[in-house]
Amino acid sequence: MRHTPRERVLAQIHHRETDYVPYTIRFEGDVAERLDVHYGSDVWRSLIDNAIRRLPGPDLEVRRNNDACHTDLYGSTWRVDRRTFHLVEPALKTPSLEGFAFPDMDTIFEPGWDQEVLQAVEQQKDRFLVIGFGTGLFERSWGLRGFENALMDIVAHPDFYEELIERLTDHQMEIVERLLTLPVDGILFADDWSYQQGVLVGAERWRRIFKPRLARLYQRAHEAGKYVLTHCCGSMEEILPDVIEIGLDVYQSVQPEAKNNDPYELKRKYGDQITFWGGLGAQSAIPFGTPPEIRIEIARLCREKGRGGGYILAPAKALQPGTPTENAVAVVEAFLQQAGVTLP
């Protein structure tokens, strides 16, 4: 019996092997257009069958328009006409919440916001559907204060920073409550707690400041019958047991270039406790490998990380503009091949 994409993802989350490893793949910049030229048409696009589909959530993030700068709903101004966008002026210029108001739910969720989502759900019922709201507690804190200021606040103004994170947790809980009314499979959180060498604020501070608040958010999602997924770049192996403990079901990105983040070692240590989504190197194999090396690595990921379930195949990041066309071709064809699909 052939599974639907949703059934494959559910099986993998419950650590059961499937007929093939479900996958997702995304493209940025001109990569997809170059593949159109390579194949002579865009027919290949219709063969990509992402098993996990991200539904449109509330627009809290930087809006990319024709203006060089944009002020977000929280009052921070971003430069958005360059890659990557960056913070120009934080909303909180001093370590104080006096006079600051978080955007209310009616501003975040405009009238009829759920109708577009419900239409997308209806069209994709056989996919594993997730919805999110952009950046999490840590990233939102430095989006309000500035990156350097937020890191200094943790040490120099700890009472303020903990109050900020507590208020953000309450605010994000309100957002999550609205998302939980939708007929989706999971809530997709996103927060880059880490960089290439480890946890940005240190593991102990992360455990003290963020872990109990994340536990509240994850628990609420579970109470509503939803799975909990999170994106996190960098090396988070040091706190992986902690996020497993508080209920993370799926860890997305799994950057193999980061310290202690070898996908196969993570599978050996934690593979029976969590599902990994990603693992194909967006900073190594995809831009710098040869097409045969890429195909070999994808086959190995499916074979070893897919053993016993608990894996969704994906590049750690969307295929970036600098990806050589022949390497993008290798990724697409290897993904399709393991799913039993042949390009015409």
Secondary structure, DSSP 8 states (H G I E B T S, - for coil): ----HHHHHHHHHTT---SS--B---B-TTHHHHHHHHHTSSGGGGG---SEEEE-----S----SSSEEE-TTS-EEE-SSSS-EEEE-S--SS--TT-----HHHHS-TTHHHHHHHHHHHTTTSEEEEE-S--HHHHHHHHH-HHHHHHHHHH-HHHHHHHHHHHHHHHHHHHHHHTTS--SEEEEE---EETTEETT-HHHHHHHTHHHHHHHHHHHHHTT-EEEEE--S--GGGHHHHHHTT--EEEE--TTSTT--HHHHHHHHTTT-EEEEEE-TTTHHHHS-HHHHHHHHHHIIIIISTTS-EEEEESS-B-TTS-HHHHHHHHHHHHHHTT----
